[in-house]
Amino acid sequence: MSRAVSVLLKTLKWLVVLALVLIALAAAWTGYVVASFDTTTLPARHGQVDVVLDAPDGAPRPLIVGLGGAEGGNGWQRSRWTAERQRFLDQGYAFLSLGYFGTPTTPEKLDRIALDGVSRAIRDAQASPNVADDCVILIGGSKGAELALTLASHDESIDAVVAMAPSDTVFPAHTDAMTTSSWSLDGEPLPFAPMPWAATWDLLRGDIGAVMARILAQPEAAAARIPVERIRGPLLLVSSRGDEMWPATHMAERMIAELDAAHFAHAHEHLAVDGGHTAVVDHFDAVERFLAEHVATLPQCGGTSNPP
C-alpha cells in the first residue's frame, strides 16, 4: 500500500471518528435540553398579546382578526400587508392585527400561547363603538392558521375562519426542547402531537417538512387533532400543493372530509394552489370572494362587502 493511500485511509478513519463524536455530542446536548426544560411553569407574559385596531369612524363594523405565523411579532402590521388591510377596511370591516409572541409585550417564544388571552383581546376590541359586538372573522396563516382553527373550535363567539397553509393538528411549541404544546386554555396546555426522537436528525439538518411528517405519522397525533367540526360558522382553507413546511393540502383535505362526515352546517371550502408554503398569500382575492359570499351574508355580519 502506498504512503498516500495509507494517509488517506487514516484521514478518513479520523473523519468518521470525529463525525461519530459530534453526533454523540449533539445527541447528548439534545437529551439535556429536553430533560432540563421546564414544562410546568408557564412562560413569562403568558396570556398577553400585542394588538393594533383599525376601526374607522361610523357604524359598527364586523371585525377581522389577523394572526401571523411562526415568524412572530405582529405580522399584520408589517408594511407588506398594508394594502390588504386597507382592502378589508374598504370593504366595510374593522381589522385587528394581533401578535401573540415575539414582541416586547408578549411571550418570547411560541409556547403554550393562551387562547383565552386572544379571546380577551378580541372582546376588548369589540368594546370600541366602531366595532360590531356580534361578528368576528379570524384570518391566520401557517401557525396563525393553526391558532385560528384551534381558537374557533373552543370559542363559540367566532363566526368564520380563513386558514391559509393550515394544520389540522396541534403541534409542539417552538422551543429548543419541543416538549410542550403550542397552545393553552385556562392555563392548561392543549394536547399536542409530540416530537419523536426519530425526527432529531431531520431537525438538525433543517428539514422541517420531514420533521412535521414524522410528527403526524405517530399514533399519538390523533389525540391532538383540532376539532374543526365545533366551529360555528363558514370555513375557508387555502393550501399549497408544494408546501415544504408541512403537508397543508393533505391536512386541509382531511379537515374537509371530517366536516362532511359530521354534516357540518356551514359553508366550508378548500382551495389548493400551486407553489410552496408562502404561495397562499397570493390568493387573497379568493379570501375576499369567500367573505363576500358566505360571511357578509350572515345576519350578524350583513352589509359588509363591496366585492371587487
Secondary structure, DSSP 8 states (H G I E B T S, - for coil): --HHHHHHHHHHHHHHHHHHHHHHHHHHHHHHHHHHS-SSS--TTTT--EEEEE--SSS-EEEEEEE--TT-S-GGGSGGGHHHHHHHHHTT-EEEEEE-SSSTTS-SSSSSEEHHHHHHHHHHHHTSTTEEEEEEEEEEETHHHHHHHHHHHH-TT--EEEEES--SB--B-SSSS--SBSEEETTEE-------GGGHHHHHTT-HHHHHHHHHHSGGGGGGB--GGG--S-EEEEEETT-SSS-HHHHHHHHHHHHHHTT--S-EEEEEESSSGGGGGG-HHHHHHHIIIIITTSGGG-S-----
